[in-house]
């Protein structure tokens, strides 16, 4: 948790929106008459998950000068994340809806974010002094899809990462916001500067266009990152760390309720372990455990474990028997 006045160990930036979803998850959105209001964003989710694991985190963004902006700041700041660098903006705070599709039984999202306050984030919003004590600067690709100024701010964040710190990037392509060609143009400079590159198997395959996921990981590492990890959902993760292949089959949560937010938790578990200089295999175990914990309850952040819960579940939750191809 971030201590007031103390610089964060982790800095991240990007958009957080107000999330609305049916109070009863079994009710379709079209029939819902009662909605629950929450917040959700890959970067603030990540910062919250890091805080739960005992790592001080700070989040940089813009929110509207409106009641929804007040709500976002109160919610994220209330989780112990430092929000002192978040600016108020005359444009509205983004909103999205999450619901369970009755036909496919999968979680679906509807975004209302075009022209949002966060899309007006610029490199000038980043204070170099705020980055001075950071051991980790973490970005996600979706931020670069929001606007040219957001993409420039992401580049600036990596430039401000102090010597000896870790620069990490989650591809988080979100191809409903842009196409792969634009994503490659914006993200390739960040990938070349990143020490750690994360993403789903599907994102690696879309971005690098290999025959198999393993080739995508090799292609990613050839661009510069020394650590590349592809998330496989309930089947764990595979990666290439310092040129050495690694894998972990994942954990079996008591139940699967809501998959949204699991990838952000995975990133937090993996990077928190790296900050503690854990071996690669242990970092993958932390990552998969936080991701599995996330899906076991409703909501994006509600399932992220504390450090005590992490240690307990590492020894009590069963692992998948084998990592299938």
N, C-alpha and C positions, 0 to 999 in steps of 0.2 A: 504494500500500500504506500502511496505517495505521502510523504511528510510535508506539511505546509512549509514553504520557504526552502525546501531542499530540492536540488535539481534532480530530475528523473533519471533512472538508469536506462530507460527505454523511451524512445520518442517515435511516435507514429502520426500519420496525418491522413485525412480523407473525410468523406461524407458520412454523417449519421442522419437517418431520417426518423420520423415518427412512424411507428408500426401500428396498424389496426388489424385486428383479427377477431373472428367470432368468439364470443365468450365460451360457447360450447363448441369444441373442435369438431364435433360430429355433425354440426349444422353447416350446410353449404352457404357460401357467402351470399348468394342471391336470396336465400330465405332467412338470413340472420337479421335479427332486430336489436341485438345487443352486442356491441363490439368492445373489446379490451384495447386500451391504448398503451403502447410500450415504445421503446426505442430500439433501433437496430442499425448496425453499420459494421462492416468488416473490421475497420480500424479500431473503433471504440470497443467492439466485442473482444478483439485481441488484447487491447489494453486492460480491459476488465479481467480477462482470464489470467493475464500476467500478474495483476494485482492480487488475485486470489491465491496465486502461487508464491506470493511474498516479494514480487519484483516491482519496484517503484516505476510507474509509467505515466507518461504525459501524452495528451492527444491534441493535435493542432487541426483547426478547421474553421469554417464559418457557419453560423446558424442565423436564421432570420431574427430581426428585431420584433418578434411577435411572441404570443403566448406559447406557441409550439417550440420556439427556440428556448424559452425559459424552461420548458418541460425537459428538453434534451439536456441542457446544462445541469439541471438539478439531478436528473437521473444518473448521468454518467459521473458527475462530480460526487454524487452520493455513494458511488461504488468505490471511491478512493482514488479515481483517476484525476490527475492534475489537468484542469481545463482552463488554466490561466491564459493560455495562448489562443483560445477560441475567440474570434471576433464576431461582433454582431453586424448584420448586413441588411440593407433595405429590401433585398429579395426574399421570397418566402422559404421557410424550412421545408425540405422535401418530405413527402408522405408516400407510404406504400401499404398495400394490403397483402396479407398472407392468409391462405385458406387451403383446406384439404379438398382435392378434387374427388368427388364421390365415385367417378368412373374409374380413374386410374389409381385412386388411393395414394396419390403422391401430393406433396406440398407444392402449391403454386403461389406465385407472387405477381402482383400488379403494381407497377411503379408510376408515381406522379412526381417526377423530380426535374423535368426539363426547366432550365433557367433558375434552379434553386440557389439558395445562398451559398452552399458549399461549392457549387460550380464556378463561383467567382473567386475562389482561393487563388492567390498569386505568390510568386517567390518573395515578394516584399513582406508577406505575412510571417515569414520565418525569421526569428531572431537568432543570429549566430550564437549569442551567449547561452541561449536555452539548450543548445546541443553540446555545450562544452564538456559536460560530465557524462554524456551518454555512452553506455557500453554497447548499445544496439540501436540502429535506426531501421525501422521496418516499414515497408511500403506494400501496396497491393495494386495490381494492374488496373483495376476498375477505376481508380482515381484518375488515371491518365485518360480514360474514355470520357470523362465529364466535360472537359474543355481544354483548350490549348494552354490556358494559364494554370490549370491544375497539373497538366503534364510537366510544365516548366517548374512548378513548385516541387514536384516529386524529384526532378533532376537536382534541384537546388538542395533538397534535403540530403541526398547522398553526398553532395559536395561539402555539406556542413558536418557530416559525420566525422568525429575526431579520429586522429591516428590511433590505431589499435582497436577501434570499435568494429563491430560486425555490421555489415550492410546486408539486409535480407529483403527479398521480394517474393510475394505470392503472385503468380500469374493472374489468377482470378479474372479470366478473360471476359466473362459476361457478354457473349456475342450478340445479345439482343440490343446492346448499346453501340456496337461498332462491328466492323468486319475484321477478319484475320489480318488482312494486308495492313490496315491502319494500326492494329495492335502490334504487329511486328515493327512497324516504323517507330512507334512511340516507346515500346518496351525494350527493344534491342539495346539502346544505350544504357538502360538501367541494368539489364542482364549482364552486360560486359563489366559493370562496376560492382555487381553484387558478389558477396562471398557465399550467400545461401540463396538458392532458388527453390521455391515450393510451388505445388500446383496439383491438380488432379491428373490422373492418367489421361483422361479425355482432353484436358487442356494441353498437356505436353504433345499429344498426338496431333491436335489441331494446329498448334503453333509450329512444330518442327516437321510435321508430315513424314514420319518414318513408317517403316513397315510394321514395327512392333514397338511397344512402349520402352523397352530397354534401349533401343536405338535412339529414341528421343532423349533419354536421359544422357546418353553419351554425347549427342549433338549439343545439348544444353551445356554440359560441362566444358565442351570445346570452346564455348564462347567466353569462359572465364570463371564461373562459380566453382569453388572447390567442393561444395556440398550441394547436391541436387536430390530432391526427394519428391516422389510422385505418390499422392494419396489415392488409396483404392477403396475408400469407404469401409464397409464391414469386413473387407478382405485385407485390411491393414495398409501397408505401404512398402514401396521398394525405393532404393536410392543408390547413389554413387557418392561416397564420401572419401575424399583424398584419393580417388581412383579405385577404391575398394567397393565392390557391390555389397549392399546391405539390404535386409528385409525384416519385416516383422508381420505376423499374421493378423494382428489386431486382437481386441478383447471382445468378449460377449457381454453386453450390458443386460441387466435384468429384463428390460423391455425396450422397444424402440417406439418413441412417441413423436419426436419432431427432429428431423435431420438438419434443419437450418441452424447455422452457427457452429456446426461440428468442425468444419475446416478451419475456422478462425481459432477454435480451441486447440486443434491439432498443432497449428503454427506456434501457439503460445507454449504448449507443452514441450515441443521440440526445441524452441529457442531458449526457453528457461533452462533446459538441461544443458544446452551449449554454453550458456553464460556461467553455469556451475562446472564447466569442463567435464561433463559426464561423457563416457565412451559413446560412440555412435549407436550401438545397440540399445543402450539405456535411453538415449534421447528418443529413439523411435518408440520405445515402450511408453515413455511419458506422453509423447504425442498421441499415440493411439488411445491411451487411457483417458486423456482429457477429451478427445473426440467422442469416445464411447460414452463418457459421463454426460456429455452435452445432449446426446440423442435420447437419453433415458427419461427426460422430463419435458413438459411443454416450455416453449420460449427459447430465444437465442442464447441467453447468458445464464439462465437459472440453474443449469446443470453443471457449470464449470466448478471443478472441485477446489477446495482449499489444499494447502500443502499436506496437512494431516490426512485429509481424505484421499489424496493421491497416494501417499505412502501405504495407507490401509488397502486400497483397491488394487495396487500393484501386486499384493500378495494374496488377495482373496477373490478377485474377479478372474474367471477362466479365460484363457487365451484360445483363439481358434486352433484347431488341431494342426492345420497345415495351410500354408499360403498357396492357394491354387493359381495356376497360370492365368 
